[in-house]
Amino acid sequence: MRPQWRRPVLPASLAVALLAGVAAAQQPYYPPPGRWERRAPQAVGMDSTRLAQAVAFALASEIRIATDLRLYLESRFVADPYGELLGPMKDRGAANGLVIRHGYVVAQWGDIERVDMTFSVSKSYLSAVAGLAFDRGLIRDPHDRVGDYVDDGGFDGPHNGPITWHMLLNQTNEWEGTLWDKPDVADRRRGRDRTLSPPGTFWEYNDVRVNRTALALLRVWREPLAEVLRREIMHPVGASDTWEWHGYRNSWVEVDGRRMQSVSGGGHWGGGVWASTLDHARFGLLFLRRGVWAGSRILSERWIAAMTTPTDIAPDYGYMWWLNTGRRMYPHAPASAFFARGGGGNIIWVDPEHDLVAVMRWMDAGAIDGFIERVLAAVRG
C-alpha cells in the first residue's frame, strides 16, 4: 500500500515565527524620519541598465530656463499689467530627482536635499489640506456651497454664491473678484475678455482662484495652512524641517485675533510650497499608499478616490492633481497614474499600477513622457 503523505507539523514556536516573517515581508515599507532605505533595482524587479539610462536621460533633459527664477517669471509676464511679483523667490537648483519602487529608493540624481520652489505642485498640497478638512468634518460635503462656510464676502452674490468646494478644487468655479491685488482676469488663460460662464460649467487653470481656495480653507481651519500641513501630514510622514509654504507680502488676514498669512497655491507671483525632492517623495508615497502611512490613516480612502476622479468637462484633472485619463497626458504612463505638476518641470509622478513614485525637478516638459517610458522599460514583468 502506498504510504499516505501527511503535512508535517511544525513546533508552535517555529510556526509563529514563520508566520510573522511572512506577515513582515508583506508589509509595505515606509521610510523612517531622516533615513530612506535604498535597494538595488534587481531587488525590486527593475533592470539596472535600463534604469541607469532613464537617469542619464533625466540629467540630459534639464529645462533651459534661467537659474534666477525672477528672470524666468519676468520673461513670461514682463508686459503683463498684473505681472508684479508679490511673494518670495529663490534661484533654482540643477536637475535632480528620485525613483521609488515598493517604497525603496532605486535611483537618484542631483541634489535631492536642496529646497526649491515648486510652483503649481503647491496645488496638490492644497488639495491635501482640503482633504483633511473633509475627513475631519470641517467640510461636510465637497458639493456644499463655500458661502455656507466662509462669510468674508468672497462668495456672495448671484455669480459667486453658487460656487462649491468641488468647483474650487477642480477649477470649474469661475470665481470673479480681486484677491491680494490680483483680479481673476489676471490669470484667465482662456481669454481675458471672455464672458464668464456659470460656476461648474467651464474649466480654467487660474491661480487667483486657487489662492481664493487657500483663503477659504484658512477660514475653515482658522489657522495657517502651513501649520496644518506640518502637523497632519509632513510630520507624520517623516518629512524634514526644511520645507516652507509662503504667501504674499499682502496676503495677511486676522482670524480669531491672530494675524496669519494666507498661502499661495503656486509660484506665478512668487511664494508657494518650497521643498526638497526627498520631502516631495514622502508626500507622493503617502498618496501611492492611498492615504496610509505605517499603519496610520492620514487621509481617507474616500478623499483619495474623490481627488483622483476625472472632472466631467476636464477629464485630465481631479482635485488639483493631474490625471492620465485615456493616457492623453503622458502616453507611456498607465491611465491610473496621477501627477502633481508645477512650472519649470517639477513633477511628482504617482503610479499605483507599478507601485512607483518618481520626483523630477527642472526637467524639460517635452522630455517627461520620454523619462516615464524609460523608467517603465526598466520594470520587469
Wavefront OBJ file of the C-alpha trace (Angstrom):
o trace
v 0.000 0.000 0.000
v 1.259 3.415 -0.923
v 2.015 5.407 2.230
v -0.262 8.413 2.762
v 1.518 11.762 2.811
v 0.983 13.819 5.901
v 1.564 17.548 6.264
v 4.480 17.989 8.671
v 3.590 19.521 11.986
v 5.870 22.396 12.940
v 6.668 23.255 16.524
v 4.362 26.026 17.647
v 7.203 28.495 18.199
v 8.627 27.891 14.715
v 5.199 28.180 13.093
v 4.573 31.515 14.797
v 7.998 32.778 13.752
v 7.446 31.785 10.123
v 4.010 33.370 10.004
v 5.446 36.546 11.496
v 8.167 36.540 8.851
v 5.619 36.185 6.045
v 3.499 38.987 7.505
v 6.558 41.208 7.823
v 7.534 40.503 4.227
v 4.078 41.542 3.087
v 4.100 44.826 4.996
v 4.803 47.817 2.734
v 7.949 49.753 3.533
v 7.757 53.294 4.897
v 10.968 55.279 5.346
v 11.566 56.444 8.932
v 12.393 60.109 9.554
v 15.846 61.075 8.350
v 16.533 57.795 6.537
v 15.397 56.088 3.358
v 16.485 52.569 2.537
v 17.999 52.045 -0.870
v 17.550 48.810 -2.830
v 19.300 47.574 -5.929
v 16.954 47.771 -8.924
v 17.057 43.971 -9.343
v 15.750 43.528 -5.795
v 12.527 45.344 -6.693
v 12.023 43.890 -10.161
v 13.799 46.511 -12.241
v 16.600 46.324 -14.776
v 19.592 48.340 -13.550
v 20.944 49.121 -17.023
v 17.662 50.496 -18.291
v 17.109 52.450 -15.099
v 20.561 53.992 -15.463
v 19.590 55.005 -18.985
v 16.491 56.733 -17.593
v 18.634 58.666 -15.112
v 21.063 59.687 -17.861
v 18.104 60.873 -19.927
v 16.838 62.938 -16.964
v 20.210 64.596 -16.478
v 20.377 65.429 -20.188
v 16.858 66.894 -20.151
v 17.273 69.814 -17.754
v 14.933 72.660 -18.575
v 16.539 75.656 -20.281
v 15.382 78.492 -18.096
v 17.366 80.981 -16.055
v 18.692 79.915 -12.689
v 17.319 83.238 -11.432
v 13.626 82.374 -11.372
v 12.690 86.025 -11.070
v 14.086 86.457 -14.581
v 12.118 83.379 -15.679
v 8.840 84.842 -14.462
v 9.571 88.333 -15.666
v 10.390 86.972 -19.130
v 6.905 85.476 -19.266
v 4.935 88.337 -17.750
v 7.109 91.437 -18.287
v 4.455 93.188 -20.390
v 1.590 91.974 -18.227
v -0.140 94.721 -16.250
v -0.738 92.165 -13.470
v 2.742 90.621 -13.503
v 4.169 92.186 -10.315
v 5.682 89.579 -8.004
v 4.184 89.556 -4.509
v 5.794 86.540 -2.847
v 9.390 85.497 -2.127
v 11.575 83.934 -4.815
v 14.792 81.950 -4.854
v 17.217 80.755 -7.502
v 16.615 77.230 -8.733
v 18.980 74.300 -8.426
v 20.105 71.913 -11.130
v 18.167 68.921 -12.404
v 17.628 66.273 -9.741
v 15.214 63.507 -8.882
v 14.325 60.187 -7.289
v 12.696 56.920 -8.319
v 10.948 54.931 -5.571
v 9.753 51.319 -6.127
v 7.893 49.325 -3.460
v 8.800 52.199 -1.125
v 12.568 51.918 -1.615
v 14.939 54.331 -3.345
v 16.217 52.671 -6.514
v 17.659 55.677 -8.347
v 18.592 59.272 -7.631
v 20.411 62.086 -9.397
v 21.482 65.578 -8.456
v 20.978 67.310 -5.117
v 17.810 65.729 -3.710
v 18.078 67.615 -0.396
v 18.065 71.099 -1.905
v 14.901 73.085 -1.107
v 13.489 74.666 -4.265
v 10.358 76.407 -5.453
v 7.781 74.004 -6.848
v 5.229 76.326 -8.491
v 1.911 74.516 -9.063
v 2.950 71.355 -7.251
v 1.716 73.532 -4.363
v -1.835 72.950 -5.573
v -1.658 69.250 -4.736
v -0.546 70.145 -1.206
v -3.529 72.489 -1.016
v -5.776 69.635 -2.117
v -4.393 67.511 0.727
v -5.279 70.204 3.272
v -8.797 70.303 1.798
v -8.987 66.523 2.183
v -8.034 66.784 5.834
v -10.830 69.323 6.353
v -13.279 66.955 4.677
v -12.137 63.970 6.737
v -12.495 65.927 9.984
v -15.959 67.226 9.182
v -14.859 70.832 8.788
v -16.254 70.477 5.262
v -19.220 68.115 5.320
v -19.586 67.581 1.590
v -17.439 68.846 -1.318
v -20.660 69.775 -3.096
v -21.663 72.205 -0.338
v -21.614 75.885 -1.188
v -18.449 77.579 0.054
v -20.531 80.554 1.180
v -22.185 78.332 3.787
v -18.780 78.026 5.495
v -16.950 81.236 4.594
v -18.506 84.592 5.399
v -15.967 87.117 4.155
v -17.850 88.462 1.130
v -15.907 86.383 -1.365
v -18.791 84.044 -2.076
v -21.724 86.431 -2.074
v -23.923 87.437 -4.981
v -25.628 85.638 -7.844
v -22.397 84.600 -9.596
v -20.043 83.596 -6.761
v -22.787 82.443 -4.397
v -23.393 79.028 -6.034
v -19.692 78.045 -6.012
v -18.999 74.777 -4.195
v -15.819 73.286 -2.768
v -15.957 70.759 -5.596
v -15.801 73.600 -8.118
v -12.915 75.307 -6.331
v -10.875 72.115 -6.216
v -11.399 71.064 -9.826
v -11.078 74.646 -11.132
v -14.522 74.886 -12.689
v -15.648 77.630 -10.281
v -15.298 80.765 -12.488
v -14.897 82.831 -9.312
v -14.942 86.545 -10.063
v -13.172 89.156 -7.996
v -9.863 90.563 -6.840
v -7.618 88.962 -4.223
v -4.248 90.245 -2.980
v -4.403 92.992 -5.650
v -4.769 90.414 -8.441
v -8.129 90.300 -10.265
v -9.247 86.911 -11.537
v -8.822 88.314 -15.060
v -5.047 88.370 -14.409
v -4.944 84.600 -14.880
v -7.808 83.956 -17.261
v -5.752 81.753 -19.544
v -8.591 81.020 -21.932
v -9.379 84.614 -22.784
v -9.315 87.669 -20.531
v -12.167 89.349 -22.342
v -14.474 86.349 -22.415
v -17.847 86.318 -20.694
v -17.787 84.246 -17.537
v -19.780 81.019 -17.580
v -21.978 79.810 -14.722
v -19.897 78.149 -11.995
v -19.315 74.491 -12.678
v -19.666 74.705 -16.454
v -16.228 75.926 -17.594
v -12.727 74.706 -16.684
v -9.799 77.086 -16.415
v -6.464 76.886 -14.618
v -6.410 80.127 -12.642
v -4.029 80.945 -9.783
v -6.133 83.821 -8.434
v -8.963 81.361 -7.883
v -6.599 78.812 -6.372
v -5.425 81.479 -3.932
v -9.082 82.187 -3.145
v -9.402 78.451 -2.369
v -6.438 78.698 0.011
v -8.016 81.653 1.816
v -11.348 79.812 2.094
v -9.579 76.814 3.636
v -7.744 79.120 6.035
v -11.136 80.465 7.143
v -12.351 76.903 7.738
v -9.258 75.708 9.610
v -8.834 79.026 11.440
v -5.072 78.513 11.500
v -2.282 78.848 8.939
v -2.410 76.078 6.362
v 1.352 75.517 6.659
v 0.793 74.598 10.320
v -1.983 72.193 9.361
v 0.170 70.580 6.696
v 3.129 70.230 9.054
v 1.126 68.727 11.924
v -1.244 66.489 9.979
v 0.903 65.277 7.051
v 4.534 66.292 6.862
v 5.478 65.394 10.420
v 3.631 62.034 10.357
v 5.348 61.003 7.097
v 8.771 61.908 8.475
v 9.474 64.915 6.266
v 12.362 67.207 7.129
v 12.010 70.616 8.734
v 13.368 72.367 5.650
v 10.191 72.771 3.569
v 8.257 76.053 3.590
v 4.895 77.326 2.365
v 4.804 81.025 1.507
v 2.101 83.515 0.739
v 2.415 87.114 -0.454
v 3.558 90.244 1.303
v -0.076 91.453 1.243
v -1.881 88.157 1.963
v -2.232 88.626 5.707
v -5.579 88.312 7.487
v -6.763 88.279 11.065
v -8.596 85.217 12.360
v -9.766 84.971 15.978
v -7.485 87.869 16.872
v -4.415 86.239 15.343
v -2.649 87.686 12.309
v -1.772 84.954 9.817
v -0.657 84.672 6.222
v -2.782 83.035 3.558
v -0.516 80.907 1.386
v -0.350 80.794 -2.392
v -1.161 77.752 -4.473
v 1.621 78.331 -6.968
v 4.627 80.457 -7.797
v 3.097 82.588 -10.562
v 3.611 85.686 -8.402
v 6.163 84.121 -6.034
v 5.702 82.045 -2.907
v 4.073 78.629 -2.803
v 5.491 75.394 -1.411
v 9.281 75.149 -1.359
v 10.567 71.648 -0.644
v 13.311 69.134 -1.283
v 12.923 66.235 -3.660
v 13.111 63.860 -0.690
v 10.168 65.554 1.023
v 8.131 65.561 -2.196
v 8.797 61.834 -2.467
v 7.376 61.205 1.009
v 4.298 63.205 0.069
v 3.931 61.185 -3.141
v 4.393 57.879 -1.303
v 1.525 58.798 1.027
v -0.779 59.020 -1.979
v 0.625 55.857 -3.541
v -0.364 54.148 -0.270
v -3.883 55.617 -0.552
v -3.538 57.932 2.432
v -1.983 55.428 4.869
v 1.444 55.794 6.459
v 2.990 52.986 8.536
v -0.389 51.683 9.636
v -1.924 55.098 10.396
v -4.693 56.537 8.250
v -3.808 60.155 7.389
v -6.236 60.802 4.524
v -9.376 58.795 3.898
v -9.786 56.383 1.021
v -12.943 58.293 0.166
v -10.942 61.500 -0.284
v -8.257 59.820 -2.394
v -10.983 58.424 -4.652
v -12.669 61.824 -4.997
v -9.339 63.539 -5.604
v -8.478 61.210 -8.500
v -11.917 61.220 -10.130
v -11.801 62.949 -13.547
v -13.680 66.222 -13.854
v -16.528 65.803 -16.337
v -15.516 68.750 -18.510
v -11.761 68.331 -17.888
v -11.035 64.595 -17.594
v -7.275 65.185 -17.194
v -7.888 66.946 -13.872
v -9.161 65.881 -10.450
v -8.946 67.825 -7.195
v -5.757 69.758 -8.002
v -3.979 66.628 -9.222
v -3.416 65.924 -12.916
v -4.789 62.609 -14.188
v -3.716 60.465 -17.121
v -7.235 59.627 -18.269
v -7.081 57.821 -21.594
v -3.268 58.147 -21.368
v -3.658 61.524 -23.052
v -1.234 63.490 -20.929
v 1.641 61.006 -20.865
v 1.071 58.143 -23.324
v 3.742 55.913 -21.774
v 2.281 56.112 -18.261
v -0.696 53.976 -17.175
v -4.115 55.596 -17.267
v -4.257 55.131 -13.472
v -1.186 57.308 -12.844
v -1.614 60.800 -11.407
v 0.691 63.767 -11.082
v 1.445 66.894 -9.081
v 2.821 69.238 -11.736
v 4.499 72.607 -11.447
v 6.164 75.103 -13.751
v 9.816 74.649 -14.543
v 9.483 70.896 -14.881
v 8.649 69.982 -11.278
v 6.711 66.707 -11.134
v 5.584 64.135 -8.570
v 4.540 61.031 -10.525
v 2.415 58.518 -8.597
v 1.995 55.182 -10.383
v -0.152 52.665 -8.447
v -0.014 50.078 -11.235
v 3.761 49.754 -10.844
v 3.932 50.636 -7.116
v 6.203 53.502 -8.040
v 6.767 57.164 -7.204
v 9.180 59.415 -9.050
v 10.051 63.047 -8.434
v 11.541 65.068 -11.267
v 12.937 68.562 -10.773
v 13.727 71.083 -13.502
v 13.021 68.665 -16.349
v 12.063 69.962 -19.782
v 8.341 69.424 -20.280
v 8.898 67.747 -23.639
v 11.105 65.105 -22.006
v 8.742 63.941 -19.271
v 6.969 61.234 -21.266
v 10.329 60.006 -22.557
v 11.583 59.695 -18.987
v 8.439 57.793 -17.999
v 8.932 55.489 -20.969
v 12.493 54.701 -19.918
v 11.653 54.118 -16.253
v 8.826 51.733 -17.085
v 11.028 49.916 -19.602
v 13.177 49.076 -16.574
v 10.260 47.443 -14.756
v 10.346 43.710 -15.310
v 7.026 41.905 -15.521
l 1 2 3 4 5 6 7 8 9 10 11 12 13 14 15 16 17 18 19 20 21 22 23 24 25 26 27 28 29 30 31 32 33 34 35 36 37 38 39 40 41 42 43 44 45 46 47 48 49 50 51 52 53 54 55 56 57 58 59 60 61 62 63 64 65 66 67 68 69 70 71 72 73 74 75 76 77 78 79 80 81 82 83 84 85 86 87 88 89 90 91 92 93 94 95 96 97 98 99 100 101 102 103 104 105 106 107 108 109 110 111 112 113 114 115 116 117 118 119 120 121 122 123 124 125 126 127 128 129 130 131 132 133 134 135 136 137 138 139 140 141 142 143 144 145 146 147 148 149 150 151 152 153 154 155 156 157 158 159 160 161 162 163 164 165 166 167 168 169 170 171 172 173 174 175 176 177 178 179 180 181 182 183 184 185 186 187 188 189 190 191 192 193 194 195 196 197 198 199 200 201 202 203 204 205 206 207 208 209 210 211 212 213 214 215 216 217 218 219 220 221 222 223 224 225 226 227 228 229 230 231 232 233 234 235 236 237 238 239 240 241 242 243 244 245 246 247 248 249 250 251 252 253 254 255 256 257 258 259 260 261 262 263 264 265 266 267 268 269 270 271 272 273 274 275 276 277 278 279 280 281 282 283 284 285 286 287 288 289 290 291 292 293 294 295 296 297 298 299 300 301 302 303 304 305 306 307 308 309 310 311 312 313 314 315 316 317 318 319 320 321 322 323 324 325 326 327 328 329 330 331 332 333 334 335 336 337 338 339 340 341 342 343 344 345 346 347 348 349 350 351 352 353 354 355 356 357 358 359 360 361 362 363 364 365 366 367 368 369 370 371 372 373 374 375 376 377 378 379 380 381
